[in-house]
Amino acid sequence: MLYSFTDIVVIGLIMTCGSVIQGAVGFASGLLGVPLLVLCGWSLPEAATVNLVSTGFQNTTGAVKLWTQLEARELVFPVVVRWLAIPLGTYAAWYSDQHLEQDHAKQLIGGILLGIIILMYFGRVTPRESLNYFWKSLAFSSSGFMLGFASIGGAPMVIYVNALTWTAAKSRAFLFTCSAFGLPVAAAVFWMKHGEKIIPAALSTLIIMPLILGGLWIGLRLGHDLSKPLFQKITYGLLVLLAISAIVWPMFGEY
């Protein structure tokens, strides 16, 4: 019921690096971890499960620590919309796993990752007090879909909080808390759709959880010591390289 020692080490290295980023900027663990795991040969549901377990602990910890930054009414609509969209994303992941070859799955996740990064870069707007329900619905339905599809639902929420006049602390609290509330629904839907196939991924991730939490602690420290804009630029650069490599690399395997 567990992966090999080598596989667990690889997962530990990838998710610990993602956890450092998550702690420093409040998101992106899944954006880094899921594409790398897919590139290393894991199926999309397995990679998503690893990230779901990993970020579950991270987001719950962050939500508890920063809960006082939020008001409950600010969470109801986003959380419910994400819940409703998760099953559709999980079905899409199951369908792609059943009908796509592994190389095509890598290209798919690379394309999605690149699209999210482009949207995050060009979707920045002048911060305002609030957004209307159309933009809220679009942001959190796409976030729920991506959470169900590949456990990388943070990007649309980042666009949302960056469009508001919230403090950095409140924005991070919102990201952590919404992600934490999405965990039980995502876990239940993952289990109903994928069943025992994801058990080795979940158990193997639990084994290296101390490393992942250690990475989170390092990231939290780095978030205080480094310029956040500079750290985000470095992070986005790495993610773009990952996305492009996921799209292009399988093409070279054909020759």
Order of alpha helices (4+ residues) and beta strands (2+ residues): alpha-alpha-alpha-alpha-alpha-alpha-alpha-alpha-alpha-alpha-alpha
